Amino acid sequence: MPSTPYLVAVLAVVFSLTLALRAVPFAVLGRLRGSAIVRRLSVWMPVGILAILAVTALHTTVTAEPGTLGYALLAVAVTIGVHLLSGRRTILSVGLGTAVYVVLLNTL
C-alpha cells in the first residue's frame, strides 16, 4: 500500500493536470472567438461527435444481434427526421430515436 504523502502528491498532480486541461481551452477560445475556423468547428464538431457515437453504438449493437439492423436503421431515420423537423433540437431527436429503437427491440 502506498504511503499517504505519496497518494496526496499523486492526487495533487492529477488535480492540477485536470484543471489545466479543462481551463486552457476556455482561456484560448476567448482570443479565437472571431476566427472562421472556430465558427466552423462550432457548427460541425457536435455533428461529427454524434456521428461517431452513433456509428460506434450501431456497430456494436448490430454485430451482437444482426437481426436488429432494420430496427437500428429505422431509429436512425427517426432521429434524423425529428432533428431536421424540430429545429435541430439534439436532445429531442436523440431521445425519440432511442425510444423508437428500444420500443422496436422490446415489442417485435
TACORTA-V102205 format. One line per field, one symbol per residue. ss: DSSP state (H for helix, E for strand, L for the rest). phi: phi as a letter, one per 30 degrees, with the letter a starting at -180 (. if undefined). burial: b if it has 9 or more other ideal C-beta (glycine too) atoms within 8 Angstrom, else e. A space follows every 50 residues. Layout:
ss: ???
phi: ???
burial: ???
//
This chain:
ss: LLLHHHHHHHHHHHHHHHHHHHHHHHHHHHHHLLLHHHHHHHHHHHHHHH HHHHHHHHHHHHHHLHHHHHHHHHHHHHHHHHHHHLLLLHHHHHHHHHHH HHHHHHHL
phi: .dddeddddddddddddddddddeeddddedceddddddddddcdedddd ddddddddddddddbedceddddddddddddddddciidddddddddddd ddddddcc
burial: eeeeeebeebeeeeeeeeeeeeeeeeeebeebeeeeebeeeeeeebeeeb eeebeeebeebbeeeeebeebbebbbebbbebbeebeebbebbbebbbeb beebbeee
//
